Amino acid sequence: MKRANAKTYCIVNIEDLSLIDFNEVFQTSAQTIRTSLNGSYFVIKYDIEPTFIKDGTVIPNEFLNHSECLELMTTADWSPIQEEVK
């Protein structure tokens, strides 16, 4: 039985954005990526490892599964901190 979300998520340096072949990932263009708040990193996701990762053209900073990626997206580096309601 296949996991509900078996995609791999990668955190990549923004400098590598031009090296991404959007035909090999779920994002469709540079306009559809999720970037960190400081603009230094972005996320891509895929089912089959893209050739640009296999051949070392792009070396991700981190590989995550779905739940790890969701957790990362809640951190201060990726989401504005919500002020506590008093």
N, C-alpha and C positions, 0 to 999 in steps of 0.2 A: 504494500500500500504506500502510495506517495504522500509525503508530508504536505500539509495544506499550503505552506509557503516555503518551498525548498530553494528559493532564490539566494544568491550570494550578493552581499552588499559590500562595496569597497569605498573606503575613504581615500581620495586622491588629491594631490596638490593642484591648486588652481592653475599653476604654470603648465600642467599637462593637458589642460582642457582641449587644446587644438589637436591633440594626438588621439582623441577618442573617436572611434568609428561608431556613430550612433545607430548603424545598422546591426550592431552586435550586442546592444544593451537595450533595456526597456525605455530609457529616456529617448526622446525623439530629436532633441537638439540642445544646444547650449542654453537655450531659454527655458528648458524644462528640468534642469538639474536643481537639486537642493544644495545651497551653499551654506557654509558656516557663517555666523554673524559677522566675523571679521573679514570674510571673503577669501580666506586662505585655502579652504578645502571645499570639496564637493563630493556628492555621493552618486555612485552608479550602481545599478543592479542588473543581474543577468542569471540565466539558467545554465548556459554553456559558457565556459571560460572564453572570453574574447581573445582573438589572436594578438592584439596589442598588449595583453597581459602575458600570454604564453611566451611571446618572443622577447619580453623584457623591455619593449618600447615604453610602457607605462608600468611603474612599480608602485602599487598602492601602499599607503601608510598602514592600512588595517583592513582585514577581511572580517565581516560580521555576518551572523545569521539574522533572520527577521527580528526576533525579540531583542537581540543585542543592538540592532540599529534603532529600533523604537526607543530603547533606553537611552542611547546616545543622543537622540533628537530632543530629549527632554532636558539635557544639560544646558548650562549657561552659555556654552560655546555655540549652541545650535538654536536655542529658543530664548526669546526675551524673558527675563525673569518677571514673573507676575507678582505684583505687590500684594501682600497679605491684606485681605479685607478685614477691617476692624469694626 
